[in-house]
């Protein structure tokens, strides 16, 4: 028997997706989502080879924005946006103490014994 027949919780419908027509408006909305809920925001890039389209999506589980392009000139903008998102996501993790460097985790000491050089 499923949870639906028992009156259990149901899955929420996915949020409606909004495709923006200009990269500048997509960038503005993506920044708004990132600053509004940085821990819930996700960013994805998909390339559809059959149609030659790059699809960008940003969501915070309440809003989904997308941007589609076939223009080669947009690739540099997409690369800059990807680097900005990566920088923001990484700085969030390190500022909250989630991401640690390997050297910090074991005090800079390796648990393996060093190998003796062969003669």
MDAnalysis code that builds the backbone (N, CA, C; Angstrom):
import MDAnalysis as mda
import numpy as np

u = mda.Universe.empty(357, n_residues=119, atom_resindex=np.repeat(np.arange(119), 3), trajectory=True)
u.add_TopologyAttr("name", ["N", "CA", "C"] * 119)
u.add_TopologyAttr("resid", np.arange(1, 120))
u.add_TopologyAttr("resname", ["UNK", "UNK", "UNK", "UNK", "UNK", "UNK", "UNK", "UNK", "UNK", "UNK", "UNK", "UNK", "UNK", "UNK", "UNK", "UNK", "UNK", "UNK", "UNK", "UNK", "UNK", "UNK", "UNK", "UNK", "UNK", "UNK", "UNK", "UNK", "UNK", "UNK", "UNK", "UNK", "UNK", "UNK", "UNK", "UNK", "UNK", "UNK", "UNK", "UNK", "UNK", "UNK", "UNK", "UNK", "UNK", "UNK", "UNK", "UNK", "UNK", "UNK", "UNK", "UNK", "UNK", "UNK", "UNK", "UNK", "UNK", "UNK", "UNK", "UNK", "UNK", "UNK", "UNK", "UNK", "UNK", "UNK", "UNK", "UNK", "UNK", "UNK", "UNK", "UNK", "UNK", "UNK", "UNK", "UNK", "UNK", "UNK", "UNK", "UNK", "UNK", "UNK", "UNK", "UNK", "UNK", "UNK", "UNK", "UNK", "UNK", "UNK", "UNK", "UNK", "UNK", "UNK", "UNK", "UNK", "UNK", "UNK", "UNK", "UNK", "UNK", "UNK", "UNK", "UNK", "UNK", "UNK", "UNK", "UNK", "UNK", "UNK", "UNK", "UNK", "UNK", "UNK", "UNK", "UNK", "UNK", "UNK", "UNK"])
u.atoms.positions = np.array([
    [0.844, -1.183, 0.000],
    [0.000, 0.000, 0.000],
    [0.885, 1.241, 0.000],
    [0.521, 2.227, -0.742],
    [1.344, 3.434, -0.840],
    [0.987, 4.430, 0.259],
    [1.856, 5.415, 0.438],
    [1.618, 6.471, 1.424],
    [0.410, 7.314, 1.062],
    [0.088, 7.398, -0.225],
    [-1.053, 8.210, -0.638],
    [-2.359, 7.639, -0.116],
    [-2.510, 6.318, -0.150],
    [-3.753, 5.723, 0.324],
    [-3.858, 5.765, 1.847],
    [-2.734, 5.880, 2.529],
    [-2.742, 5.966, 3.992],
    [-2.892, 7.402, 4.482],
    [-2.910, 8.330, 3.553],
    [-3.019, 9.740, 3.965],
    [-1.678, 10.314, 4.367],
    [-0.584, 9.674, 3.954],
    [0.763, 10.115, 4.299],
    [1.170, 11.330, 3.492],
    [2.413, 11.760, 3.674],
    [2.885, 12.954, 2.962],
    [2.987, 12.691, 1.468],
    [2.709, 13.716, 0.711],
    [2.812, 13.612, -0.741],
    [3.959, 14.486, -1.210],
    [4.523, 14.140, -2.333],
    [5.615, 14.933, -2.886],
    [5.060, 16.237, -3.437],
    [5.771, 17.308, -3.160],
    [5.339, 18.613, -3.652],
    [5.593, 18.680, -5.154],
    [4.719, 19.339, -5.882],
    [4.956, 19.462, -7.326],
    [6.198, 20.307, -7.570],
    [6.910, 20.034, -8.646],
    [8.117, 20.821, -8.910],
    [7.754, 22.274, -9.176],
    [8.641, 23.191, -8.797],
    [8.351, 24.601, -9.038],
    [8.328, 24.894, -10.533],
    [7.527, 25.857, -10.940],
    [7.473, 26.183, -12.374],
    [8.804, 26.769, -12.829],
    [9.202, 26.435, -14.045],
    [10.464, 26.911, -14.573],
    [10.234, 28.113, -15.469],
    [11.107, 29.082, -15.341],
    [11.015, 30.306, -16.112],
    [12.295, 30.441, -16.936],
    [12.182, 30.400, -18.271],
    [13.334, 30.609, -19.134],
    [13.441, 32.092, -19.466],
    [14.588, 32.663, -19.194],
    [14.817, 34.072, -19.473],
    [15.451, 34.214, -20.853],
    [15.204, 35.342, -21.499],
    [15.649, 35.513, -22.875],
    [16.997, 36.219, -22.991],
    [17.415, 36.952, -21.973],
    [18.724, 37.614, -22.037],
    [19.618, 37.088, -20.923],
    [20.906, 37.009, -21.224],
    [21.856, 36.505, -20.239],
    [21.959, 37.449, -19.051],
    [21.850, 38.733, -19.285],
    [21.956, 39.720, -18.201],
    [20.825, 39.547, -17.185],
    [19.597, 39.309, -17.670],
    [18.481, 39.096, -16.740],
    [18.638, 37.760, -16.007],
    [19.175, 36.742, -16.705],
    [19.447, 35.460, -16.051],
    [20.481, 35.643, -14.948],
    [21.528, 36.397, -15.230],
    [22.573, 36.649, -14.243],
    [22.022, 37.380, -13.025],
    [21.178, 38.370, -13.252],
    [20.576, 39.132, -12.148],
    [19.713, 38.227, -11.272],
    [18.875, 37.409, -11.892],
    [18.004, 36.498, -11.131],
    [18.814, 35.419, -10.415],
    [19.872, 34.925, -11.054],
    [20.717, 33.912, -10.424],
    [21.400, 34.475, -9.179],
    [21.886, 35.705, -9.262],
    [22.505, 36.352, -8.098],
    [21.482, 36.560, -6.989],
    [20.254, 36.907, -7.369],
    [19.198, 37.103, -6.363],
    [18.914, 35.793, -5.629],
    [18.824, 34.694, -6.367],
    [18.583, 33.400, -5.730],
    [19.745, 33.006, -4.831],
    [20.969, 33.227, -5.308],
    [22.156, 32.842, -4.540],
    [22.256, 33.623, -3.241],
    [21.979, 34.914, -3.282],
    [22.081, 35.705, -2.056],
    [20.890, 35.465, -1.139],
    [19.740, 35.109, -1.707],
    [18.542, 34.875, -0.900],
    [18.606, 33.585, -0.101],
    [19.073, 32.507, -0.704],
    [19.190, 31.234, 0.010],
    [20.425, 30.487, -0.494],
    [21.600, 30.890, -0.020],
    [22.839, 30.331, -0.553],
    [23.037, 28.840, -0.279],
    [22.478, 28.326, 0.790],
    [22.677, 26.913, 1.106],
    [21.733, 25.996, 0.337],
    [20.689, 26.550, -0.264],
    [19.740, 25.737, -1.021],
    [19.889, 25.900, -2.536],
    [20.700, 26.842, -2.963],
    [20.811, 27.142, -4.380],
    [21.687, 26.116, -5.096],
    [21.190, 25.648, -6.250],
    [21.938, 24.715, -7.094],
    [22.033, 25.301, -8.492],
    [23.096, 24.918, -9.203],
    [23.364, 25.442, -10.536],
    [23.748, 24.274, -11.431],
    [23.149, 24.204, -12.601],
    [23.501, 23.109, -13.513],
    [23.644, 23.628, -14.939],
    [24.509, 22.932, -15.682],
    [24.727, 23.226, -17.094],
    [24.514, 21.930, -17.856],
    [23.777, 22.018, -18.934],
    [23.550, 20.841, -19.774],
    [23.755, 21.250, -21.230],
    [24.486, 20.420, -21.952],
    [24.677, 20.655, -23.380],
    [23.947, 19.565, -24.144],
    [23.044, 19.973, -25.013],
    [22.296, 19.026, -25.849],
    [22.932, 19.031, -27.236],
    [23.727, 17.995, -27.497],
    [24.474, 17.920, -28.753],
    [23.541, 17.847, -29.966],
    [22.435, 17.124, -29.820],
    [21.531, 16.939, -30.961],
    [20.944, 18.259, -31.461],
    [20.727, 19.208, -30.559],
    [20.175, 20.490, -30.975],
    [21.181, 21.634, -30.865],
    [22.369, 21.367, -30.310],
    [23.389, 22.399, -30.179],
    [23.033, 23.483, -29.199],
    [22.310, 23.134, -28.132],
    [21.838, 24.113, -27.159],
    [22.507, 23.880, -25.807],
    [22.948, 24.971, -25.196],
    [23.438, 24.932, -23.815],
    [22.304, 25.441, -22.934],
    [21.957, 24.656, -21.894],
    [20.873, 25.029, -20.988],
    [21.463, 25.237, -19.595],
    [21.247, 26.417, -19.039],
    [21.673, 26.742, -17.677],
    [20.441, 26.771, -16.792],
    [20.566, 26.221, -15.589],
    [19.456, 26.268, -14.632],
    [19.991, 26.612, -13.257],
    [19.252, 27.450, -12.544],
    [19.549, 27.792, -11.159],
    [18.246, 27.630, -10.387],
    [18.320, 26.944, -9.250],
    [17.119, 26.747, -8.441],
    [17.453, 26.831, -6.958],
    [16.459, 27.229, -6.184],
    [16.556, 27.201, -4.727],
    [15.408, 26.377, -4.142],
    [14.872, 25.472, -4.913],
    [13.760, 24.582, -4.578],
    [12.406, 25.288, -4.560],
    [12.385, 26.600, -4.644],
    [11.125, 27.329, -4.723],
    [10.972, 27.985, -6.087],
    [12.091, 28.376, -6.672],
    [12.101, 29.040, -7.967],
    [13.127, 28.366, -8.864],
    [12.779, 28.182, -10.109],
    [13.714, 27.639, -11.097],
    [13.803, 28.635, -12.244],
    [15.028, 29.076, -12.534],
    [15.224, 29.944, -13.690],
    [16.151, 29.230, -14.660],
    [15.944, 29.480, -15.929],
    [16.747, 28.836, -16.946],
    [17.110, 29.796, -18.052],
    [18.129, 29.411, -18.790],
    [18.576, 30.200, -19.934],
    [19.088, 29.230, -20.982],
    [18.610, 29.365, -22.216],
    [19.052, 28.528, -23.322],
    [19.788, 29.395, -24.330],
    [20.870, 28.849, -24.877],
    [21.603, 29.588, -25.892],
    [22.241, 28.638, -26.893],
    [22.391, 29.145, -28.095],
    [23.137, 28.451, -29.148],
    [24.333, 29.290, -29.581],
    [24.488, 30.455, -28.970],
    [25.519, 31.407, -29.372],
    [26.873, 31.038, -28.774],
    [27.877, 30.988, -29.609],
    [29.225, 30.699, -29.164],
    [29.767, 31.832, -28.296],
    [29.299, 33.045, -28.546],
    [29.772, 34.201, -27.782],
    [29.336, 34.152, -26.317],
    [28.313, 33.375, -26.002],
    [27.847, 33.263, -24.616],
    [28.717, 32.326, -23.771],
    [29.589, 31.558, -24.412],
    [30.392, 30.590, -23.657],
    [31.324, 31.255, -22.651],
    [31.909, 32.383, -23.005],
    [32.771, 33.093, -22.059],
    [31.971, 33.587, -20.861],
    [30.771, 34.075, -21.099],
    [29.910, 34.525, -20.007],
    [29.531, 33.361, -19.107],
    [29.233, 32.221, -19.720],
    [28.861, 31.030, -18.953],
    [30.037, 30.568, -18.103],
    [31.244, 30.624, -18.660],
    [32.434, 30.230, -17.900],
    [32.644, 31.147, -16.695],
    [32.475, 32.452, -16.895],
    [32.611, 33.397, -15.782],
    [31.548, 33.153, -14.716],
    [30.317, 32.877, -15.146],
    [29.244, 32.593, -14.202],
    [29.542, 31.314, -13.417],
    [30.024, 30.292, -14.097],
    [30.358, 29.039, -13.427],
    [31.453, 29.242, -12.386],
    [32.474, 30.013, -12.737],
    [33.544, 30.308, -11.778],
    [33.027, 31.093, -10.586],
    [32.112, 32.041, -10.834],
    [31.548, 32.825, -9.729],
    [30.732, 31.939, -8.791],
    [29.911, 31.025, -9.358],
    [29.141, 30.115, -8.520],
    [30.052, 29.190, -7.734],
    [31.064, 28.656, -8.380],
    [32.003, 27.769, -7.696],
    [32.693, 28.501, -6.558],
    [33.116, 29.720, -6.807],
    [33.759, 30.524, -5.763],
    [32.806, 30.755, -4.593],
    [31.548, 31.112, -4.900],
    [30.571, 31.356, -3.837],
    [30.277, 30.100, -3.038],
    [30.100, 28.968, -3.726],
    [29.803, 27.724, -3.019],
    [30.970, 27.301, -2.136],
    [32.185, 27.438, -2.644],
    [33.362, 27.040, -1.862],
    [33.580, 27.967, -0.675],
    [33.375, 29.253, -0.863],
    [33.570, 30.188, 0.244],
    [32.501, 29.995, 1.308],
    [31.300, 29.568, 0.930],
    [30.267, 29.271, 1.921],
    [30.689, 28.099, 2.790],
    [31.207, 27.049, 2.168],
    [31.596, 25.856, 2.912],
    [32.768, 26.134, 3.837],
    [33.776, 26.862, 3.373],
    [34.929, 27.109, 4.218],
    [34.601, 28.087, 5.331],
    [33.703, 29.035, 5.079],
    [33.360, 29.984, 6.133],
    [32.513, 29.329, 7.219],
    [31.844, 28.233, 6.920],
    [31.047, 27.525, 7.909],
    [31.805, 26.358, 8.527],
    [33.042, 26.158, 8.097],
    [33.846, 25.093, 8.680],
    [33.510, 23.715, 8.140],
    [32.808, 23.635, 7.012],
    [32.431, 22.336, 6.463],
    [33.573, 21.750, 5.654],
    [34.150, 22.541, 4.781],
    [35.234, 22.047, 3.942],
    [36.556, 22.231, 4.674],
    [37.311, 21.168, 4.747],
    [38.597, 21.242, 5.420],
    [39.681, 20.767, 4.473],
    [40.833, 21.331, 4.632],
    [41.980, 20.891, 3.867],
    [42.469, 19.574, 4.449],
    [43.050, 18.730, 3.635],
    [43.527, 17.426, 4.101],
    [44.570, 17.591, 5.188],
    [45.431, 18.600, 5.051],
    [46.472, 18.817, 6.053],
    [45.889, 19.219, 7.402],
    [44.799, 19.958, 7.409],
    [44.163, 20.353, 8.670],
    [43.520, 19.155, 9.357],
    [43.000, 18.233, 8.564],
    [42.270, 17.108, 9.122],
    [43.157, 16.192, 9.955],
    [44.392, 15.932, 9.487],
    [45.254, 15.033, 10.242],
    [46.424, 15.773, 10.872],
    [46.300, 17.072, 10.993],
    [47.345, 17.847, 11.646],
    [48.601, 17.988, 10.809],
    [48.500, 17.733, 9.516],
    [49.650, 17.863, 8.643],
    [50.541, 16.644, 8.650],
    [50.173, 15.607, 9.417],
    [50.982, 14.402, 9.503],
    [50.284, 13.281, 8.758],
    [51.040, 12.571, 8.008],
    [50.497, 11.436, 7.292],
    [50.504, 10.218, 8.199],
    [49.462, 9.403, 8.125],
    [49.385, 8.214, 8.972],
    [50.185, 7.058, 8.404],
    [50.537, 7.149, 7.099],
    [51.343, 6.096, 6.504],
    [52.806, 6.336, 6.832],
    [53.515, 5.257, 7.029],
    [54.940, 5.367, 7.257],
    [55.621, 5.663, 5.934],
    [56.648, 6.461, 5.992],
    [57.370, 6.767, 4.761],
    [58.171, 5.554, 4.333],
    [58.247, 5.370, 3.049],
    [59.004, 4.232, 2.512],
    [60.477, 4.578, 2.518],
    [61.286, 3.565, 2.805],
    [62.721, 3.754, 2.742],
    [63.161, 3.698, 1.291],
    [64.114, 4.528, 0.930],
    [64.575, 4.472, -0.451],
    [65.263, 3.142, -0.755],
    [65.052, 2.659, -1.954],
    [65.674, 1.414, -2.362],
    [67.092, 1.663, -2.822],
    [67.939, 0.668, -2.608],
    [69.326, 0.799, -3.022],
    [69.583, 0.062, -4.272],
])
